[in-house]
Amino acid sequence: MRRSYRSLVFSLLLLPTLQLNALEAITDREMAEVAGQAFISVDASSYSEGGETWDFRKINLGLDIQTLLTAEELVVGEFDRSFQDGDGTAPMIVEGSDGTTRTVDYQYDANGEVAVPSADLILENFALGAVNDPYSANPTVDPFRIRDPYIELAYKDDDQGIRQIVGFRLGFGQSQGYLSADLLSVTGNFEANVTGIGQDAYDSACSGPNPTGTAIQCGLLSFARNSVIFSPIQLLDGYSGNALPEGTNEDVGYIKRASWAGVPTGGYFDTNGALGLILPLLTANECEISGVKSCLKMDIYQSIYLGTPEEQREEGATFQETAARGMFVSLQSEAVPWKDNSGLTTDGRVYTERGAFFNSAAYADIDGNKRYPLSLDLYGGLAGTPRVATCVGRIKGC
């Protein structure tokens, strides 16, 4: 009885408000002065290649999100892959100077076979965003920011002509902030850029009591001692750090269930100017470039800053100018060529196969310059990037 009375009083109080705020028609002239944008819009597109056609429906969400998100474990794409079939990867096989090979940090199952991670993506202690001064009395949140997220579905006709959903992806139009995790298994595109001073590389390979570089390598590297050298790094497979496993679609430019990243065999440090003609002679081999280690365990990268870090931004730079583009996570039941939204191409595709896919690759900034989601100094890259705090009172494990 008391509940009914309160409801009646609330209705009576609300009634005048509803009358005062009744909707009224506006004139065409007033309508012309109103500008707006839909909160949700849907784009439809198609793409054909090799006699196959995919139809796409992209649901755009006009949101600007700031979040601090944590999860003990993020596991996506959990199904069996076989190392012997070249469908799934493991750490590096290194060939020695005497022609023998050795495995580096392989894990084996009960049958003595090379163990492949159980899922395409395994990110433990996953977090988006960070906490500043986590042990102080006044910690603050450094949020992960997302603008214009979207959901996209890929359709395709099967052999009986029945239309089916073959792919799903969640993408961010623009994103900025810390992504933290123990990267145990990564399938997709993971790119970074390592930059350093040639003198540091020369000292590592050619100085000291036990130099690892040859006389020719050190002679060439000495020309770059006063120059800035750089090299992109990427996921490495479990074979040679170069070629994809036999039988893998060569058009698919990513590695499955990788636990290593670095400069692939045949890659090299580059520099601007005339020295750019010399350094390509110092190619990566056996996980080294002229004695500088070039193969790195993925789990040493505890925190990745997507976009331009605050200390590297120009004064007054806006979010649009410093945010990363093209990041997404997808699931496919078969091969799907998703549209590349990195801004580096106008009609390019990101090719994926069955399973889960994480795309954190190079992108174009607002001025069209190529940037990487992770930038490392030469020896900082070898030591890894420490994790930023993602909890109050502790670094991780909220």
C-alpha positions in Angstrom: 0.0 0.0 0.0 2.8 2.4 0.9 4.5 1.6 -2.5 1.3 2.5 -4.4 1.0 5.8 -2.6 4.6 6.8 -3.4 4.1 5.9 -7.0 0.9 8.0 -7.2 2.7 11.0 -5.6 5.7 10.6 -8.0 3.2 10.5 -11.0 1.5 13.7 -9.9 4.8 15.5 -9.5 6.0 14.3 -12.9 2.9 15.3 -14.7 3.5 19.1 -14.8 7.0 18.4 -16.0 5.8 16.3 -18.9 3.3 19.0 -19.9 5.9 21.8 -19.8 8.4 19.8 -21.9 6.0 18.5 -24.5 7.4 18.1 -28.0 6.7 20.9 -30.5 7.2 21.0 -34.2 9.9 23.3 -35.6 9.9 25.1 -38.9 12.0 24.1 -41.9 14.1 27.2 -41.4 14.9 26.1 -37.8 15.6 22.6 -39.0 18.2 23.9 -41.5 20.2 25.5 -38.7 20.5 22.2 -36.8 23.6 20.0 -37.5 24.1 16.5 -36.1 25.6 13.1 -36.7 24.1 9.7 -36.1 25.2 7.8 -33.0 25.2 4.6 -35.0 25.7 4.2 -38.8 26.1 1.1 -41.0 28.4 0.8 -44.0 28.1 -2.0 -46.6 30.9 -3.1 -48.9 32.1 -6.0 -51.0 35.5 -7.3 -52.0 36.4 -9.9 -54.6 39.7 -11.7 -55.2 40.7 -15.0 -56.7 37.1 -15.8 -57.8 35.8 -15.3 -54.2 33.6 -12.5 -52.9 33.1 -11.3 -49.4 30.4 -8.9 -48.2 31.0 -6.7 -45.2 28.7 -4.9 -42.8 30.4 -2.4 -40.6 28.6 -0.9 -37.6 30.2 2.4 -36.7 29.7 3.6 -33.1 30.1 7.3 -32.6 31.7 7.0 -29.2 34.6 8.6 -27.4 35.6 6.2 -24.6 38.0 6.6 -21.8 38.6 3.5 -19.7 40.7 1.6 -17.3 40.1 -2.1 -17.9 41.8 -5.2 -16.4 41.4 -8.9 -16.9 43.4 -11.8 -15.4 43.6 -13.6 -18.8 42.5 -12.9 -22.3 42.3 -16.1 -24.4 40.9 -16.0 -28.0 41.0 -18.6 -30.7 41.5 -21.7 -28.6 41.7 -24.9 -30.8 44.4 -27.4 -31.8 47.2 -26.4 -34.1 50.0 -28.8 -35.2 53.6 -27.7 -35.3 54.5 -30.5 -37.7 51.9 -29.3 -40.2 53.3 -25.8 -40.1 50.1 -24.5 -38.6 51.3 -22.9 -35.4 54.6 -21.6 -34.3 57.1 -21.9 -31.4 60.4 -20.3 -30.5 63.4 -20.0 -32.8 65.5 -22.7 -34.4 69.1 -21.3 -34.7 71.7 -22.7 -37.1 75.2 -22.6 -35.8 78.4 -21.8 -37.8 79.3 -25.5 -37.9 76.0 -26.3 -39.7 74.2 -27.8 -36.7 70.9 -26.5 -35.4 69.7 -25.9 -31.9 66.3 -24.9 -30.5 65.9 -22.0 -28.2 63.5 -22.4 -25.2 61.2 -24.9 -26.9 58.5 -26.5 -24.7 57.6 -30.2 -25.3 54.4 -32.1 -24.6 54.2 -35.6 -23.0 54.7 -37.2 -26.4 58.0 -35.4 -27.0 56.5 -33.2 -29.6 57.0 -29.4 -29.8 54.2 -27.9 -27.8 52.2 -25.2 -29.6 50.3 -22.7 -27.4 46.7 -23.7 -26.8 45.2 -20.5 -28.3 46.0 -17.9 -31.0 46.0 -15.1 -28.4 47.0 -15.6 -24.8 47.5 -12.4 -22.9 47.8 -12.8 -19.2 47.3 -9.9 -16.8 45.7 -7.9 -19.6 44.9 -4.2 -19.1 44.0 -1.1 -21.0 45.0 2.2 -19.4 47.3 2.8 -16.4 47.4 4.2 -12.9 49.8 7.0 -12.0 51.3 7.0 -8.5 49.7 3.7 -7.5 51.2 3.6 -4.0 50.4 7.2 -3.1 47.4 8.5 -1.2 46.1 10.2 -4.4 46.6 7.8 -7.4 45.2 9.0 -10.7 44.0 7.1 -13.8 45.7 7.5 -17.1 42.8 6.1 -19.3 43.0 4.2 -22.5 41.1 6.3 -25.0 39.1 5.0 -27.9 37.4 7.1 -30.6 35.0 5.7 -33.2 35.0 2.0 -32.3 33.3 -0.3 -34.7 32.0 -3.9 -35.2 32.3 -5.5 -38.5 30.9 -8.8 -39.9 32.1 -10.6 -43.0 29.7 -12.7 -45.1 30.3 -15.3 -47.8 28.3 -17.9 -49.7 29.2 -21.5 -49.0 29.3 -24.3 -51.6 25.5 -24.6 -51.5 25.0 -20.9 -52.0 23.9 -20.3 -48.4 25.1 -17.0 -47.0 27.1 -17.3 -43.8 29.0 -15.2 -41.4 32.7 -16.1 -41.7 34.4 -13.3 -39.7 33.9 -10.8 -36.9 36.2 -8.0 -35.8 36.2 -5.3 -33.2 38.2 -2.3 -34.2 39.2 1.1 -33.0 39.1 4.1 -35.4 41.6 5.8 -33.2 43.2 4.7 -29.9 45.8 6.0 -27.5 47.2 4.7 -24.2 48.9 1.8 -22.6 48.1 -1.8 -23.5 49.7 -4.1 -20.9 50.0 -7.9 -20.8 52.2 -10.9 -20.5 52.3 -11.8 -24.3 52.5 -15.6 -24.3 51.0 -16.2 -27.7 50.3 -13.7 -30.4 48.8 -14.3 -33.8 48.6 -11.4 -36.3 50.5 -8.3 -37.0 52.8 -6.9 -34.2 55.2 -4.3 -35.4 57.6 -2.0 -33.6 60.6 0.2 -34.4 64.0 -0.1 -32.7 66.2 3.0 -32.9 69.7 3.5 -31.5 73.1 5.1 -32.1 75.6 3.3 -34.3 78.3 3.7 -31.7 76.3 1.5 -29.3 76.0 -1.2 -31.9 79.7 -0.9 -32.7 80.7 -1.2 -29.1 78.5 -4.2 -28.5 79.8 -6.1 -31.6 83.3 -4.9 -32.1 84.8 -3.7 -28.7 85.7 -5.5 -25.5 87.6 -8.7 -24.9 85.2 -10.9 -26.9 83.9 -9.1 -30.0 81.2 -11.0 -31.9 81.4 -9.1 -35.2 83.7 -10.1 -38.0 86.4 -7.7 -39.3 84.3 -6.8 -42.4 81.1 -6.3 -40.3 82.9 -4.1 -37.8 84.6 -2.1 -40.6 81.2 -1.4 -42.2 79.5 -0.7 -38.9 82.2 1.8 -37.9 80.9 4.1 -40.6 77.6 4.4 -38.8 79.0 5.1 -35.3 77.8 8.7 -35.3 74.5 8.0 -37.0 71.0 7.0 -35.8 70.2 3.5 -36.9 66.8 1.8 -36.9 65.0 -1.3 -37.9 61.4 -2.5 -37.8 60.8 -5.7 -35.8 58.0 -8.2 -36.2 56.7 -11.6 -35.1 59.2 -14.4 -35.8 58.3 -18.0 -36.6 59.7 -21.2 -35.1 61.8 -22.1 -38.1 64.4 -19.6 -39.2 62.9 -16.3 -38.4 62.5 -15.7 -42.1 60.3 -17.8 -44.3 56.8 -18.9 -43.5 56.3 -22.6 -42.9 55.9 -24.7 -46.0 52.3 -24.9 -47.1 51.3 -21.6 -45.5 49.6 -19.1 -47.7 52.4 -16.7 -48.7 49.9 -13.8 -49.1 49.2 -13.9 -45.4 51.8 -11.7 -43.9 51.6 -12.7 -40.2 52.8 -15.5 -38.0 50.6 -17.8 -35.8 51.0 -18.3 -32.1 54.4 -16.6 -31.9 56.3 -16.0 -28.7 59.3 -14.2 -30.3 59.7 -10.9 -32.1 62.7 -9.3 -33.7 64.5 -8.5 -37.0 63.9 -11.5 -39.3 66.8 -13.3 -41.1 67.8 -11.1 -44.0 66.6 -7.9 -42.2 69.0 -5.2 -41.3 69.5 -1.9 -39.4 68.9 1.1 -41.7 69.8 4.8 -41.5 69.2 7.9 -43.5 71.7 9.3 -46.1 74.5 7.5 -47.9 75.0 5.0 -45.1 71.7 3.5 -46.1 73.6 1.8 -48.9 76.1 0.2 -46.4 74.1 -1.1 -43.5 71.9 -3.4 -45.6 75.1 -5.5 -46.0 74.9 -6.2 -42.3 71.9 -8.5 -42.4 70.4 -10.5 -39.5 71.5 -14.1 -39.2 71.3 -16.6 -36.3 69.4 -14.0 -34.3 72.2 -11.4 -34.6 73.1 -8.4 -36.6 76.9 -8.0 -36.5 76.9 -9.4 -33.0 73.8 -7.4 -31.8 71.0 -9.7 -30.6 68.0 -9.4 -32.8 65.5 -12.1 -31.6 63.5 -11.1 -28.5 61.0 -12.9 -26.4 57.5 -11.4 -26.6 56.9 -11.5 -22.9 59.6 -8.9 -22.3 57.3 -6.2 -23.7 55.1 -5.7 -20.6 53.4 -2.5 -21.7 52.9 -1.1 -25.2 51.9 2.6 -25.7 49.6 2.9 -28.7 49.9 6.3 -30.3 52.5 9.0 -29.5 53.6 9.0 -25.9 53.2 12.3 -24.0 56.9 13.0 -23.8 57.2 12.7 -27.6 54.3 15.0 -28.5 54.6 18.5 -29.7 53.2 21.2 -27.5 49.5 21.6 -28.1 49.1 18.4 -30.1 45.6 17.0 -30.2 44.3 13.5 -29.7 43.6 13.2 -33.5 47.2 14.1 -34.2 48.7 11.6 -31.7 46.4 8.6 -31.8 47.1 5.3 -33.4 45.0 3.9 -36.2 44.1 0.5 -37.5 44.1 -1.6 -34.3 41.6 -4.5 -34.2 41.0 -8.0 -32.9 39.1 -10.5 -35.2 37.8 -14.0 -35.4 37.4 -16.0 -38.6 36.1 -19.4 -39.5 38.1 -19.2 -42.8 40.4 -16.7 -44.6 39.0 -13.1 -44.6 40.6 -10.0 -46.3 39.6 -7.2 -43.9 40.0 -3.6 -45.1 43.2 -2.0 -43.8 42.2 1.1 -41.7 45.8 2.1 -40.8 45.8 5.0 -43.3 49.0 3.7 -45.0 47.0 2.5 -48.0 43.7 3.5 -49.6 42.5 0.1 -50.8 44.8 -2.3 -48.9 43.8 -5.5 -47.1 44.8 -7.2 -43.9 44.7 -10.9 -44.7 43.7 -13.3 -42.0 43.1 -17.1 -41.8 41.1 -19.3 -39.5 41.3 -18.4 -35.9 41.9 -15.2 -34.0 44.0 -12.2 -35.2 45.5 -9.2 -33.3 46.5 -6.3 -35.5 48.9 -3.8 -33.9 50.8 -2.7 -36.9 52.4 0.5 -38.4 49.9 3.3 -39.2 49.9 6.7 -40.8 49.6 9.8 -38.5 47.4 12.8 -39.4 50.3 14.1 -41.6 50.7 10.8 -43.5 53.9 9.9 -41.7 54.5 6.2 -41.0 54.5 5.4 -37.3 54.8 2.3 -35.1 52.7 1.4 -32.1 55.8 0.6 -30.1 59.1 2.5 -30.4 62.2 1.2 -28.5 65.8 2.4 -28.1 68.3 -0.2 -29.3 69.2 -1.7 -25.9 66.0 -0.9 -24.3 64.5 -3.2 -26.9 66.8 -6.0 -25.8 66.0 -5.5 -22.1 62.2 -5.1 -22.7 59.7 -2.6 -21.6 58.6 -2.6 -17.9 54.9 -2.8 -17.1 53.1 0.4 -16.0 50.9 0.1 -13.0 47.3 -0.9 -13.8 46.0 -1.2 -10.3 45.9 0.9 -7.1 48.6 -0.4 -4.7 50.2 -2.8 -7.1 51.6 -3.1 -10.6 49.3 -5.9 -11.9 47.1 -8.7 -10.6 44.2 -6.5 -9.4 
